Amino acid sequence: MDARTAARRRRALGVLVAVVGLLVVAVPAFWCLVFAYSSFSGCFLGCGPSDPANGVLWGGSAVLLLGAAVLAGRVVARTPRRRAEPPDGPRP
């Protein structure tokens, strides 16, 4: 297996990890966004006072959930770093 094939597999696996991660966190992130909306507006099943601080916390948790899935895919798809060779060529 050459370097190009390995890089393609890593990228494909990274995309797969990101998509599966997004599917796993989609429902919890949706509910976080619903709670954020209800905190900002003050209305869910009944209306009451709004609480923007809780809305920011719920919205931030949704962003963190979705970001974690994408970040996991990026970490898996990352290419390994190569050691830099000296300018006069490799050592014997």
N, C-alpha and C positions, 0 to 999 in steps of 0.2 A: 504494500500500500504506500503510495507516494504522499508527499506533503499536501498536494491539492485535494486528493481524495479524503485525507484525514480532516482537512479544513472544512470541506463540504459537509462531512458527517457531523463535525462539531457544530457547524452553523445550523444544520437541520435538527440536530438534537436540542440545541438552544431554543429554536423556534418551537419545537414540540413541548419543551418544558415550560416556556412562557405561555403557550396556548392552554395547556392543561392547568397550569397555575391560575390563569385568568378564569377558566371554567370552575375551578374549585372555589375561588374567592368571589365569584360573581354574586351569589345570593347574599352572603354576609355584607358585601360592599353595598348592594342595593338597599338592604335594611338600614345600614349606617346612613345612607343618603336620605332615606325616608325619615329617620329620626332627626337628621340634621334639618330637613325641611320643616318638620313639625316643631322643632325647637326654635327655628327662626320665626315661623309664622304664629306659633302658639296654638295651632289647631291640628288635632289628629282625629280623635273621635269626638271630642268636644273642644271648645275654644277656651283659652286661658291666657295668662300673661306669657309673652315670648321671652326666651332666654338665649340671646345670641352667643354667649360663651359656650353653652352646651352645643349649640349648632356648629360652632367652629370645631369643637372637639370631635363631634360625630363626623363632620366632613373631613377632618384631618385623618381620622381613623380609616375612612373609606379610601382616601388617597394613599395611605400607607399600605393597606391591603393590596390595592391594585399595583402599586409601585413595587412591592415585594415580589409579586409574580413576574413582572417584567425584569426586575433586577436578577432574579434567579436564572431566567433565560439568558440574560447577557453574560452572567458569570460562566454558565455552561458553554456558551458559544465563543468565549474569549480564546484567542490564540495564545499559545505559550510564548514566553519571551525567549529570545535567543541571546546567547552571550556575545558580546561584541568582540571581534577579533582585533588584534593589534594591527596598525596600518601596514606593517611590513609583512603581513601574512601570518598563518598559523604557526605555532611553535612546533618544533620537531619532537 
